[in-house]
Amino acid sequence: QVQLVESGGGLVQAGGSLRLSCAASGSILSINVMGWYRRAPGKQRELVAHITSGGSMNYADSVKGRFTISRDNAKNTVYLQMNSLKPEDTAVYYCNAQGVTKVSGLQISSSWGQGTQVTVSS
């Protein structure tokens, strides 16, 4: 089993910044892709950004130029720096890990965190 623990959510005014963190644990050897998804009220969960172990990044068009994803492979941690936040960024943000290999050799296709609330006031 893999545990993903998110932190850093909260309430911020439009134009402000927040930094989300997600630490993965559970005797992990490697993680192929780590990313952030979000679900706004009344909408489906959508990809925000993801990053491979080699550092390749992908962003949703709606956050390009405002959000930056990064990761620390040694710590199995992924970050999301969110700048110039807009009210439409309000959502529950979920951390995701794909292609997890555990020390035992067990491979886990995908794991999710519990989510952290981000609220942007206008």
N, C-alpha and C positions, 0 to 999 in steps of 0.2 A: 504494500500500500504506500501511496505517496501523499504527503500532507503539504498543502499550499496555504500559506498564511499571508493575507494581504494587510497592509496598513497604509495610512496617509490620507484617507478620504476625509471629507468634512464639508463645511459650508464656506463659500468664498464669494466675493462680489465679482460681477462681470469685469473682465480685464485682469483679474488676479491669477495666481499660480498655485498649483498643488503638485506634490510629488508623491506618487504611489510606489510602494515597494511590495514585493512578493517573494517570500523565501520558501523554497521547497526543501523538504526533509524526508528521511525514510531510507537511509542506506543507499543513496543514489550514486551511481557511477557516472552517468552522463544524461543530459537532456538535449534532444535534438532541437526542438523549437519551443520557445517560451513567448507568451503573448498576453495581450489584454483584449478583452471583449467588454461590451457594455449593453445594458438593457434599460432603455428609457421607459417611462410609464406608458403603457398601451402599445409598445412596440416590441418587435422581436430582437433577440440578442444579435449584436453585430460585431464584426471585427474592428478593433481600434488600431492595433499595431501588433506585429510579431517580429521576432528576431531569432535567427538560427544560431547554433553554437559557433559558427564561423563568422558571425557578425552581419549577415545579410538581413536587411530590414524591409518591412512592407507596412505601409500606412493606408488607412482609409482616407479618401480624398477630403473628407470633412475636417480632418485634423492635420493634414500636411502643412508644414510650416509653423505649427503651433505646439505640437506634441513631439517629444523625443523619447524613443525607447532605447534602453541600454541593458546590459546584463553583465553579471560577474559570474563566470563559469565556475570559479573556485568555490564560490559561496552558494551556487545554485540559486541565485537571486536575480530577479528582473525588476527594472525600474521604469516608471513612466513619468517623465517631466511634462507637466501640462501648463502651458503659458497662454495668455490671452484668452482665458476661459470665457465661454459664452453660455447664456441660459440653456441653450439647446444641448450643451454637454452634460446637463444634469441626467444622472443615471446611476445604476448600480454597476460598478466596474468589477469584472471577474478576471482573475489570473488563470491562465491555462498553460499546461505543460504537455507537450506531445513527444512521443518517441523516447520515453524514459527507460533507461537501462539501470537496473539495480545491481548492487555489488554481487548479489547471488546469481546474476545472469538473467533474472526475470525481466521481461520487457512489458511495459505498460503503455498502451497506445495513447491514452489521454487522461489527464486528471484536471480537476477544477477546484479553485478556491471557493470560499463561502461568499465572497463579494464584499465590496466596501462602497458605501454611499458617497457620491459626489453631488453636491447641490450648488448650483451657481445662481445667485440672485441678480436680478436686473437693477 
